[in-house]
Amino acid sequence: MANLRDIRRRIKSVKNTAQITRAMQLVAAAKMKKAQDQALAGREYAQQLTQVLFDIRNNFMGESHPLLEHRQGSRELVLVISTDKGLCGPLNTNLARKIKTLVSPNADFVTVGRKLRILCEKLGQKVVADFTVRDPVPFAQTRPIAKFITHQFVDGHYDKVSIAFTRFVNTLRQEADVVTLLPIQGHRDGEEQAFESIGSGFSVEQHLKDPDRDYAFEPNAAEVLGAILPLYINYEVFQAHVESRASEHSARMVAMKSATDNANKFIKELTLEYNKLRQGAITSELLEITTAMKAME
């Protein structure tokens, strides 16, 4: 049985841990609010951009654009957006499982975030590029990433480009996802991924019923399509980053709150055990004193 000194040391150690996790919880909560606002603010724009792209594509009867070209090969490049730090629950683990399920075993990777980059290297996967993005996510830092993966596809190095990220649902729920980015109107497992907006779902059926979806293209649909496609790729990559960052801070805040609550619960249990041992020691001393007094009579 542990003595009183050992229990006091354990209580002190757990209290120090609780102070650290509490501080990390507060920091994550402050960052979480900004990241969630940034992710939610971009969803409507992403959806509107997707709708415009859909309508332009329907009105484009000319030669196919390189970013719309479907290829028969299986060479795949995956942009993986993970975290630089841990202590965010199963966020990175869930994303790694989703990648293992949906991504080709021979795929190459472009990584953002240290955690899954290290995992890819340990598993012997080829990492062709690694990027660093600040917090909060600036659009200017995601553009080189979009430009790099676009060039890899257009130059014919890969037949498909996907994005693996964590979609923000709410503070308590984040969903790992893999979305086909290039070619636009991609497919996966027989399911249509046509013009899917990363920030929010896009229903083709509902959009076709919209009476205000008629456009006049100047100078023509082909030139407008060529101008909007790079913007679409840039924004999809940006939205995936802000969704992942909002998920990271939300998961870390919840994990640190859970750790703090568990530490406080453990402190109460240790304190109760300490008080019991202390009371037992006092009772034993009183018995010894009483016995000694009776022996002296």
C-alpha positions, 0 to 999 in steps of 0.5 A: 500500500502506498504511504502518505508521502507517495500519495501527496507526490502523485496528487501534486503531479496530477495537479500539475498535469491538470494545469497544463491540459487546462491551459491547452484547452483554453488555447485550443478553444480560442483558436477553435472559434477563429478556425470554425468561423473561417471554415463556415464563412467559406462554405457558401462561396465554395458552393456558389463557385461549384454551381457556377462551374457546373452551369458553365460545364453544361454550356461548354460544347467545345474541346475538353479542358485539360483539368476535365480530362479523364484518363485510364491509368491508375497513377494517383497523387494524394494531398494529405492534410494532417496536423503538426502536433498531436494531442487531438484525439483520434483525428490523424488516426481516423484520416490514416484509416480512411486513406488506407481504405480509399486510396490506391496502395501505390499512390504518391503523396503531397503532405501538409502536416508533420504527423501523417508525413512521418507515417507515410515515410515509415510505411515506405510511401513516396512523399513527392512534396511537403508544405507548411501552412500557418495558422490561421490558414492564409489563402496565399499559402495554399495557392502554391500547393494547388498550383503544384498538384495541378501541374503534376496532373496537367503534365501527365505525371498522374491520372488522378489527384485526390485530397485527404482531409478532415471535414468539420461537422461540429465541435464534437464531430469531425469526419475524415474524407477523401475527395477526388479533385482532378479530374473534375467530375471524378468517380470513386467506387462507382459513386458520382463525385461530380462537382462536389464542394469540399465545404458543403454538399452540392445537389445537382437535382436541386440546382437544376430546379433553380429558376435563376441559373441561366447565364450569359457568357462573355466572351464565351463559355470556353474562356470563362471555363478556362479562367474559373477552373484554376480558381476552383482548384485553388479554393477547394484546396484552401477550403480543405485546409480550413476545414482540417484546421477547424477540425484539429482545434475542435478535437484538441479542445475536446481531448484536453477538456476530457484530460482535465476532467479525468485528472480532476476526477483522479485527484479526488480519488487520490485525496479520498485515499490520502484522507483514509490513510491519514485517518487510519494513521491518526486512529492507530496513534490514538490507540497506541497512546491509549494502550500506553496510558492503560499500561502505566496505570 
